[in-house]
């Protein structure tokens, strides 16, 4: 998804001790800033659903977990969910138009098939490797990330980690209003507003809306988006809460599939050219309706149930591939692709938690189930006649007629699938003493995928036949321990297993029918420490993940055949530090070093042993500095570093690493209104966030200046 316009919600309340947040006990501007801008150690005491359904805190969890508050995300000026998540330790972007602009990489693995995406704790099923919801941070309360396998919590598709986006919910204590309006480089703009609060003792509500638009940083790079989120909370009693929510997203991202290299290098003369056709189309519509019920009949029993329905409609009409022809000195364009996705996911997730204590030992046990029925239809125009001469002929790299999209008969249904998934899970934490706890979890995941293929005869009358009826069974588990010599220090270790699909579960192909899901396991150990009375938080983790049963060519087979004989692994170190000082200075820093490689993998008769898997940076780092010059004036400076990657398995095509500097100034005009200036990519660095083909780079936003006015009452 295109990065459009900076916004920083509610900065007035962050910058003035008499604003909305200052009606607590904050006595200085530094304390007010810490309440919102810092990810202090105090945040380690907040529960995180991404790592445990038991509601364990960061210090209680034997895993690497991190929480980014919505206020922090908006204050930094992150423009999408991907922008925000890649500020977390070890995460980098592999977002491209094919995966819906949401792809991520962490711990040596990448893409929606290995990095699970959740919304309010419910998994989103990728269709043909694509997830398009959610994307706009305006409606976000917080984002929780888990690094390392999450299959024991959510099932297959999470060997690298999981990202849980939590939407804003009603405030039952008071009515609040936020708004912002911004404009900046590339004619980018944003208007957002949110309001919510109690209607009476029984009912509370929340409503948020955001509109965005931009001309983009390449030719014909315009985009626009709409996000709407609303919820009503009904509390019939002190023990029962029912929340009805509806979230809607309508995106028309920048129709940009990347910039082709010339002679293997990025050329200044074509880096703002868009080689897609004039009438290209991308549009993603997602809508999710949820009913969530929570019942606490006693202090020891907690019951939750979430029923939901998600509909997704996606369209692509693009000319997608561009290659430099060294002989003709022109760009060869190819791949007219028209694709439609129609997806409906209906499901329920419920669990029961029982807390007990005896003889100084406490125990928390959670059991539950997850069931989903997903309908998916894939339509395309791949069987259309070849485009006539001229539509995909070579073009001058610097001056050309983009042409129009060619299709002889239109996009038609090609196949549909019906997927029934259900799982039973359990999680338990036994606190043997105030210092030592052990936890374990298990997940029994079952799925059945039916694939119906549509054929068209000479009369163009479609006929449909069942071509695949695949059952998949997986069992994953996790065990870990946490030792706390003091309440502010945790030493932990963990062993976890995981399962990834060969592609996407709901679009399991006929060619994959003979194979099972890939499996993996991880061993991890680490330290977490809170210090300076909750103003500091430091973490360190070491891990090794092994993923087995990759589809690879059997060595020595003639003719060549594939089997699940491949293996890849990743081992690494991660560290993070958050520090907030009373003087108004703050720092958020993190970094990771890893070694990812194919251990056993062969393709085309060539062994790839020792090669780095594509789209995996082996070094990443983030740094944010904050300083309040005066009670009404705050400055920020941020660094994002991503190491080099490769765009293919054989490591023939190298994508350079990059470091980008962002900065900003916020001034509290009044107690409730702030003016904000943001600079992105301060030194105008040319860099590729990821690739679409081996030498087709998706370039990041050039130096941009955005301004906004934000308010909170």
C-alpha positions in Angstrom: 0.0 0.0 0.0 1.3 3.5 -0.9 2.4 5.6 2.0 0.3 8.7 1.7 0.3 11.4 4.3 1.6 12.0 7.8 -0.7 12.4 10.7 -0.1 12.6 14.4 -3.2 12.3 16.4 -3.7 14.1 19.7 -0.3 15.7 20.0 -1.7 18.6 21.9 -2.6 16.3 24.7 1.0 14.9 24.6 2.6 18.3 24.7 0.7 20.1 27.4 0.3 18.9 31.0 -3.2 20.4 31.2 -4.6 18.5 28.2 -6.7 15.4 28.2 -4.0 13.1 29.5 -2.9 15.5 32.2 -6.0 15.3 34.3 -4.3 12.3 36.1 -1.3 13.0 38.3 1.2 14.1 35.7 3.1 17.1 37.1 5.6 17.8 34.4 5.7 17.7 30.7 8.1 14.8 30.8 5.6 12.7 32.7 2.9 13.6 30.3 5.0 12.5 27.4 5.9 9.2 29.0 2.2 8.3 29.4 1.8 8.3 25.6 5.0 8.4 23.7 7.2 6.0 25.6 7.0 2.2 25.5 8.1 2.2 29.1 8.7 -0.8 31.2 5.3 0.0 32.7 3.9 -1.3 29.4 5.5 -4.6 30.2 2.8 -5.0 32.9 0.0 -4.8 30.2 -1.4 -8.0 28.9 -0.6 -9.0 25.3 -3.0 -11.3 23.4 -0.5 -11.9 20.6 1.7 -14.1 22.7 -0.8 -15.7 25.1 -4.5 -16.0 25.4 -4.1 -16.0 29.2 -3.4 -12.3 29.2 0.1 -12.6 30.4 2.3 -9.5 30.6 5.5 -9.1 28.7 7.6 -10.1 31.7 5.4 -13.2 32.4 5.6 -14.5 28.8 8.4 -16.9 27.8 8.6 -15.4 24.3 9.6 -12.2 22.5 6.6 -9.9 22.4 6.2 -6.2 21.9 3.4 -3.7 21.9 3.1 -0.5 19.9 0.4 1.9 21.1 -1.8 3.7 18.5 -0.7 7.0 20.0 2.9 6.2 19.5 2.3 5.1 15.9 0.5 8.3 15.0 3.0 10.5 16.8 5.8 9.0 14.8 3.9 9.6 11.6 3.7 6.0 10.4 1.3 5.9 7.5 0.3 2.2 7.3 0.2 -0.9 9.5 3.4 -2.1 7.7 5.2 1.2 8.5 4.3 0.8 12.1 5.1 -2.9 12.5 8.5 -2.5 10.9 9.5 -0.2 13.7 9.3 -3.2 16.0 12.4 -5.4 16.6 13.4 -7.5 13.7 10.5 -6.8 11.3 11.0 -5.6 7.8 8.6 -5.0 4.8 8.1 -7.3 1.8 4.9 -5.5 0.9 4.0 -5.5 -2.8 0.8 -5.3 -4.9 0.6 -9.0 -5.2 0.4 -9.7 -1.4 -2.0 -6.7 -0.9 0.7 -4.4 0.4 0.8 -6.1 3.8 3.8 -8.6 3.5 6.3 -8.8 6.4 9.5 -10.6 7.2 10.9 -11.5 10.6 13.4 -14.1 12.1 14.4 -15.3 8.6 10.9 -16.0 7.2 8.7 -13.8 5.1 5.2 -13.4 3.6 1.6 -14.1 4.7 2.3 -17.8 4.7 4.8 -17.5 7.6 4.0 -14.3 9.3 0.4 -14.5 10.5 -1.8 -11.4 10.6 -4.7 -11.1 13.1 -7.3 -8.5 13.8 -8.6 -8.3 17.4 -7.0 -11.7 18.0 -8.8 -13.5 15.1 -6.6 -14.8 12.2 -7.1 -13.6 8.6 -6.7 -16.2 6.0 -4.5 -15.2 3.0 -6.2 -15.9 -0.4 -3.5 -16.8 -3.0 -0.9 -15.2 -0.6 -2.8 -12.0 -0.2 -4.1 -10.1 2.8 -5.5 -6.6 2.4 -6.9 -5.7 5.8 -6.4 -3.7 8.0 -4.0 -1.0 6.7 -4.9 2.4 8.2 -3.4 3.1 11.7 -6.1 5.8 12.5 -8.5 3.2 13.7 -5.9 1.3 15.8 -5.7 1.2 19.5 -2.4 -0.8 19.5 -0.4 -3.4 17.6 0.9 -6.5 19.3 3.8 -8.5 17.7 5.1 -11.9 18.6 8.4 -13.0 17.2 8.8 -16.7 16.7 6.3 -19.5 16.1 2.7 -18.8 17.0 1.0 -22.0 15.6 0.2 -23.2 19.1 -2.0 -20.2 19.4 -3.5 -19.7 16.0 -2.7 -22.7 13.8 -0.7 -23.0 10.6 1.0 -20.1 9.0 3.0 -18.5 11.8 6.5 -20.0 12.0 8.2 -16.6 11.9 5.7 -14.7 14.1 2.3 -13.0 14.4 1.0 -9.5 14.2 -2.3 -8.7 16.1 -3.9 -5.3 15.2 -6.3 -4.2 18.0 -9.0 -1.7 17.0 -10.1 1.2 19.1 -12.9 0.3 21.5 -15.5 2.4 23.4 -14.3 4.4 26.4 -16.8 3.7 29.2 -15.5 6.5 31.5 -15.8 9.7 29.5 -16.5 11.0 26.0 -13.5 11.8 23.9 -13.0 13.3 20.4 -9.9 13.3 18.2 -9.4 14.8 14.8 -6.6 15.6 12.4 -6.1 17.1 9.0 -2.8 17.1 7.0 -1.3 17.9 3.7 2.2 17.3 2.3 4.5 16.3 -0.5 3.1 14.5 -3.6 -0.2 16.3 -3.0 -0.8 13.9 -0.1 -3.6 14.6 2.3 -5.5 13.0 5.2 -8.6 13.8 7.2 -9.5 11.7 10.2 -11.9 11.9 13.1 -13.0 9.8 16.0 -15.5 10.1 18.8 -16.7 7.8 21.5 -17.8 7.5 25.1 -20.6 6.3 27.4 -24.3 6.9 26.4 -25.4 5.7 29.9 -24.3 3.1 32.4 -25.5 0.4 30.0 -24.2 1.5 26.6 -20.9 3.0 25.2 -19.9 3.6 21.6 -16.9 4.4 19.4 -16.7 5.7 15.8 -13.7 6.5 13.6 -13.3 7.5 10.0 -10.3 8.3 7.9 -9.9 9.5 4.3 -6.5 9.6 2.5 -5.2 10.5 -1.0 -2.0 11.1 -2.8 -0.5 11.7 -6.3 2.4 9.3 -5.4 6.1 9.5 -6.2 5.9 7.9 -9.7 4.0 8.8 -12.8 0.3 8.0 -12.4 0.9 7.1 -8.8 -2.3 8.3 -7.4 -4.0 6.5 -4.6 -6.9 6.9 -2.1 -8.3 5.1 0.8 -11.3 5.0 3.2 -11.3 3.4 6.6 -14.4 3.3 8.9 -14.6 1.6 12.3 -17.5 1.6 14.7 -18.4 -0.4 17.8 -21.2 -0.4 20.5 -20.6 -2.0 23.9 -23.5 -3.2 26.0 -22.9 -4.0 29.6 -26.0 -5.6 31.1 -24.2 -6.4 34.3 -20.8 -6.0 35.9 -19.9 -9.5 34.8 -21.2 -9.5 31.2 -20.1 -7.4 28.2 -21.3 -7.7 24.6 -19.6 -5.6 21.9 -20.8 -5.3 18.3 -18.2 -4.0 15.9 -18.0 -3.3 12.2 -14.9 -2.3 10.3 -14.7 -1.3 6.6 -11.8 -0.6 4.3 -11.8 0.6 0.7 -8.4 1.0 -0.8 -7.1 2.1 -4.3 -3.4 1.8 -3.8 -0.7 3.2 -6.0 -0.7 1.1 -9.2 3.1 0.7 -9.2 4.8 -2.7 -9.5 8.4 -1.4 -9.3 11.2 0.2 -11.2 13.3 -2.0 -13.5 17.1 -1.7 -13.1 19.2 -0.6 -16.1 22.4 -2.6 -16.6 21.8 -3.9 -13.1 21.7 -0.5 -11.5 19.0 2.0 -10.4 19.1 4.9 -12.9 18.1 8.4 -11.8 16.4 9.0 -15.2 13.7 6.3 -14.8 13.2 6.0 -11.0 10.0 8.1 -11.2 8.7 6.3 -14.3 5.7 4.0 -13.9 5.7 1.3 -16.6 2.2 0.1 -15.9 -0.6 1.0 -18.3 -2.7 4.1 -18.2 -5.9 2.5 -17.1 -4.4 0.1 -14.6 -6.7 -0.9 -11.7 -6.2 -2.1 -8.1 -8.9 -1.9 -5.6 -9.4 -3.8 -2.3 -12.7 -3.8 -0.3 -12.8 -5.5 3.1 -15.6 -5.5 5.7 -15.7 -7.4 9.0 -18.6 -7.6 11.4 -18.0 -9.0 14.9 -20.0 -9.9 18.0 -17.8 -10.4 21.0 -19.1 -11.6 24.4 -17.2 -11.7 27.6 -18.6 -13.2 30.8 -16.9 -13.3 34.2 -19.2 -15.1 36.6 -16.5 -15.2 39.2 -12.9 -14.1 39.8 -11.7 -17.5 38.8 -13.8 -18.0 35.6 -13.6 -16.0 32.4 -15.5 -16.9 29.2 -15.0 -15.2 25.8 -16.7 -15.8 22.5 -16.2 -14.0 19.2 -18.4 -14.6 16.2 -17.4 -12.8 12.9 -18.0 -12.4 9.2 -15.4 -11.0 6.9 -16.0 -10.3 3.2 -13.2 -9.3 0.8 -13.3 -8.2 -2.8 -10.0 -7.5 -4.7 -9.3 -6.5 -8.3 -6.1 -6.2 -10.3 -5.9 -5.1 -14.0 -2.2 -4.4 -14.6 0.8 -4.8 -16.8 3.2 -6.1 -14.1 6.6 -7.2 -15.3 9.4 -5.0 -16.7 12.9 -6.1 -17.8 15.9 -4.2 -19.2 16.9 -5.5 -22.6 20.7 -5.0 -22.9 20.6 -5.6 -26.6 17.9 -3.3 -27.7 18.5 -0.8 -24.7 14.8 -0.8 -24.0 12.4 -2.0 -21.3 10.5 -5.1 -22.2 7.0 -5.1 -20.6 5.0 -8.3 -20.1 2.3 -10.0 -18.0 -1.1 -8.5 -18.6 -2.8 -9.8 -15.5 -6.5 -9.4 -14.6 -7.4 -11.0 -11.3 -10.4 -10.9 -9.0 -10.7 -12.4 -5.5 -14.0 -12.8 -3.8 -13.7 -14.2 -0.2 -16.0 -14.7 2.7 -14.9 -15.9 6.1 -17.4 -16.8 8.8 -16.2 -18.2 12.1 -16.2 -18.3 15.9 -13.5 -18.3 18.5 -14.3 -19.2 22.1 -12.4 -20.0 25.2 -12.8 -20.7 28.9 -10.2 -19.6 31.5 -10.1 -21.1 35.0 -7.8 -19.7 37.7 -7.1 -21.6 40.8 -4.7 -21.6 43.8 -3.6 -24.1 46.4 -0.7 -24.3 48.8 1.0 -21.2 47.5 0.8 -22.5 43.9 -1.5 -20.7 41.3 -2.6 -22.1 38.0 -4.3 -20.6 35.0 -5.9 -23.0 32.4 -7.5 -22.0 29.2 -9.3 -24.3 26.8 -11.1 -23.3 23.6 -11.9 -23.8 20.0 -11.7 -22.0 16.7 -13.9 -22.8 13.7 -14.0 -21.1 10.2 -15.7 -21.6 6.9 -14.1 -19.8 4.0 -15.5 -19.4 0.5 -13.0 -18.2 -2.1 -13.4 -17.6 -5.8 -10.5 -16.8 -8.1 -11.2 -15.2 -11.5 -8.6 -14.2 -14.1 -8.1 -13.6 -17.8 -5.0 -15.8 -18.2 -6.6 -17.8 -21.0 -7.2 -14.7 -23.1 -5.7 -14.2 -26.6 -2.1 -12.9 -26.6 -2.0 -9.1 -26.7 -1.5 -7.7 -30.2 1.9 -6.4 -31.2 2.5 -3.0 -29.6 0.9 -3.6 -26.3 3.8 -5.4 -24.7 6.5 -4.4 -27.2 9.7 -2.8 -25.8 9.5 0.8 -24.8 12.0 3.6 -24.4 13.1 3.6 -20.7 12.6 7.3 -20.3 9.8 8.4 -22.7 7.0 6.1 -23.8 3.3 5.8 -24.3 2.0 3.6 -21.4 -0.8 2.2 -23.5 -4.0 0.6 -22.2 -4.9 -2.7 -20.6 -5.6 -5.4 -23.1 -8.1 -8.2 -22.7 -10.0 -10.0 -25.4 -13.0 -11.2 -23.3 -12.8 -10.1 -19.7 -12.0 -11.7 -16.4 -13.8 -15.1 -15.8 -14.1 -17.4 -12.8 -11.3 -20.1 -12.9 -11.7 -21.9 -9.7 -13.4 -21.7 -6.3 -12.6 -23.3 -2.9 -14.5 -24.2 0.2 -12.4 -24.5 3.3 -13.6 -25.8 6.7 -11.0 -25.3 9.5 -11.4 -26.1 13.1 -9.0 -26.4 16.0 -9.0 -27.1 19.7 -6.4 -25.5 21.8 -5.3 -25.4 25.4 -2.9 -23.2 27.4 -1.7 -23.5 31.0 0.5 -21.5 33.3 1.6 -22.9 36.6 3.2 -20.4 39.0 5.3 -22.6 41.3 6.4 -19.6 43.4 6.6 -15.8 43.0 9.8 -16.3 41.1 9.2 -19.3 38.9 6.5 -20.2 36.5 6.1 -22.8 33.7 3.7 -22.6 30.8 2.6 -25.0 28.1 0.2 -25.0 25.2 -1.1 -27.3 22.5 -3.2 -26.9 19.3 -5.0 -29.6 17.4 -5.7 -28.0 13.9 -7.8 -29.7 11.3 -8.7 -28.4 7.8 -10.5 -29.7 4.7 -10.1 -27.9 1.4 -12.2 -28.5 -1.7 -11.2 -27.0 -5.0 -13.6 -26.8 -7.9 -12.1 -25.9 -11.3 -14.1 -24.1 -14.0 -13.6 -25.0 -17.7 -14.8 -23.3 -20.8 -15.5 -25.1 -24.0 -15.9 -23.9 -27.5 -19.3 -22.5 -26.7 -17.8 -20.6 -23.7 -20.4 -22.4 -21.4 -18.6 -23.0 -18.1 -18.5 -26.4 -16.5 -17.2 -27.1 -13.0 -15.5 -30.2 -11.6 -14.1 -31.1 -8.2 -10.3 -31.4 -8.6 -9.1 -31.5 -5.0 -10.4 -32.7 -1.7 -7.5 -32.3 0.8 -7.5 -33.0 4.5 -4.8 -31.6 6.6 -4.0 -32.4 10.3 -1.5 -30.7 12.5 -0.6 -30.8 16.1 1.7 -28.0 17.5 2.8 -27.4 21.1 4.9 -25.1 23.2 6.6 -25.3 26.6 8.4 -22.5 28.4 9.6 -21.3 31.8 10.1 -17.8 33.3 12.3 -17.1 36.3 12.0 -13.7 38.0 14.7 -13.2 40.7 13.0 -9.8 41.2 9.6 -8.6 39.9 11.4 -6.4 37.4 13.7 -9.0 35.9 12.7 -12.1 33.8 14.9 -14.8 32.5 13.0 -17.2 30.2 13.4 -20.1 27.8 11.0 -21.8 25.4 10.6 -24.6 22.9 7.9 -24.4 20.3 6.7 -26.2 17.2 5.0 -24.7 14.2 3.3 -25.5 10.9 3.3 -23.5 7.6 1.2 -24.2 4.5 3.0 -24.9 1.2 1.2 -21.8 -0.2 -2.1 -20.5 1.2 -4.4 -22.9 2.9 -7.6 -21.7 1.2 -6.0 -21.8 -2.2 -4.2 -25.1 -1.8 -3.4 -26.2 -5.4 -3.9 -29.5 -7.2 -0.1 -29.8 -7.7 0.4 -29.7 -3.9 -2.2 -32.3 -3.2 0.3 -35.1 -2.7 2.2 -33.1 0.0 1.6 -32.1 3.6 2.3 -28.8 5.3 5.8 -27.9 6.3 6.8 -28.2 9.9 9.3 -26.4 12.1 10.5 -25.8 15.6 12.2 -23.1 17.6 14.3 -22.9 20.8 14.6 -19.5 22.4 16.1 -18.0 25.5 16.2 -14.4 26.7 16.2 -11.7 29.4 13.8 -8.8 30.0 14.3 -6.1 32.6 12.4 -3.1 33.8 14.3 -0.4 35.6 14.3 3.3 36.7 10.9 2.9 38.3 9.3 1.9 35.1 11.0 4.4 32.8 13.2 1.8 31.2 12.8 -1.5 29.5 15.5 -3.7 28.0 15.2 -7.1 26.3 17.6 -9.6 24.8 16.8 -12.9 23.0 18.6 -15.6 21.2 16.9 -18.2 19.0 17.2 -20.9 16.4 14.3 -21.9 14.1 14.3 -24.9 11.7 11.7 -25.4 9.0 11.5 -28.8 7.3 9.6 -30.5 4.5 10.2 -27.8 1.9 9.4 -28.8 -1.7 12.7 -29.5 -3.4 14.0 -31.4 -6.3 15.1 -34.9 -5.2 18.9 -35.1 -5.7 19.8 -37.5 -8.6 16.2 -38.1 -9.7 15.7 -38.6 -13.4 13.4 -37.2 -14.7 13.6 -34.5 -12.0 10.8 -34.8 -9.4 9.9 -32.9 -6.3 9.5 -34.1 -2.8 9.5 -32.7 0.7 13.2 -33.1 1.3 14.2 -29.4 1.8 15.1 -27.6 5.0 15.9 -24.0 6.0 16.9 -22.5 9.3 17.5 -19.2 11.0 19.4 -18.3 14.1 19.9 -14.9 15.6 20.2 -12.3 18.4 17.7 -9.5 19.2 17.9 -6.6 21.6 15.8 -3.6 22.4 16.0 -0.6 24.8 13.3 2.0 25.8 14.3 4.8 28.1 12.3 7.9 29.3 14.0 10.5 31.4 12.4 13.3 33.5 14.3 15.9 31.5 12.0 15.2 28.5 14.5 13.0 26.7 13.5 9.6 25.4 15.0 6.8 23.3 13.6 3.7 21.7 16.2 1.5 20.0 16.2 -2.1 18.8 18.3 -4.3 16.5 18.7 -7.8 15.3 21.4 -9.9 13.7 20.6 -13.3 12.2 21.9 -16.0 9.9 19.2 -17.5 7.6 20.0 -20.2 5.1 18.9 -23.2 3.1 20.2 -26.3 4.8 18.9 -28.7 2.3 17.4 -27.4 -0.9 17.9 -28.3 -4.6 16.3 -26.9 -7.7 17.1 -27.4 -11.4 19.9 -29.7 -10.4 21.6 -27.0 -8.4 22.1 -27.2 -4.7 21.2 -24.0 -2.8 22.7 -25.2 0.5 24.1 -22.2 2.4 22.2 -19.6 0.4 20.1 -16.9 2.1 16.3 -17.2 1.4 15.0 -14.3 -0.6 13.4 -11.2 1.0 15.2 -11.8 4.3 17.5 -9.1 5.7 20.0 -10.5 8.2 20.4 -7.2 10.0 17.8 -4.6 11.0 17.7 -1.7 13.5 15.4 1.1 14.6 16.2 4.2 16.6 13.9 7.0 17.9 15.0 10.0 19.9 12.6 12.4 21.5 13.3 15.7 23.3 10.9 18.2 24.7 12.7 21.6 24.2 9.9 23.3 26.1 6.5 22.2 27.5 4.8 23.2 24.2 7.6 22.1 21.8 8.8 18.6 21.1 11.3 17.2 18.5 11.8 13.7 17.2 14.4 12.0 15.1 14.1 8.4 13.8 16.4 6.0 12.0 15.3 2.9 10.1 18.0 0.5 8.9 17.4 -2.7 6.9 20.3 -4.8 5.7 20.9 -6.2 2.2 18.6 -8.9 0.8 18.4 -11.2 -2.2 15.6 -11.4 -4.7 16.0 -15.0 -5.7 16.9 -18.3 -4.1 20.3 -18.6 -5.7 21.4 -15.1 -4.4 22.3 -13.9 -7.9 20.4 -10.6 -7.5 21.4 -8.5 -4.5 19.2 -5.7 -3.1 21.3 -3.2 -1.2 20.5 -2.3 2.4 19.4 1.1 3.4 19.2 3.6 6.2 16.5 6.3 6.3 16.2 9.2 8.6 12.9 10.7 9.6 12.2 13.7 11.8 9.5 16.0 13.2 8.5 18.9 15.4 5.2 19.3 17.3 4.0 22.6 18.8 1.0 22.8 21.2 -0.9 25.9 19.9 -3.4 25.5 22.7 -4.1 22.9 25.4 -6.1 20.9 22.8 -4.6 21.7 19.4 -1.2 21.0 18.0 0.6 21.9 14.8 3.0 19.2 13.5 5.7 19.1 10.9 7.2 15.8 9.6 10.1 15.1 7.3 10.4 11.7 5.8 13.6 10.4 4.2 15.5 13.5 5.3 18.5 12.8 3.0 16.4 11.8 0.0 17.8 8.2 0.0 17.0 6.0 -3.0 16.1 2.6 -1.7 14.1 -0.5 -2.4 11.7 -1.7 0.3 11.4 -5.0 -1.6 11.2 -6.4 -5.1 8.6 -7.7 -7.5 10.9 -9.5 -9.9 14.6 -10.2 -9.6 15.6 -6.7 -10.9 12.4 -4.8 -10.4 12.6 -2.7 -7.3 9.7 -1.2 -5.4 11.2 2.1 -4.3 10.4 3.9 -1.0 9.1 7.4 -0.6 11.6 10.1 -1.5 12.2 13.1 0.8 8.8 14.5 1.8 7.5 17.2 4.1 4.0 16.9 5.6 2.2 19.2 7.9 -0.9 18.5 10.0 -3.2 20.0 12.7 -4.4 17.6 15.3 -6.9 18.1 18.2 -8.3 16.2 21.1 -11.1 17.1 23.5 
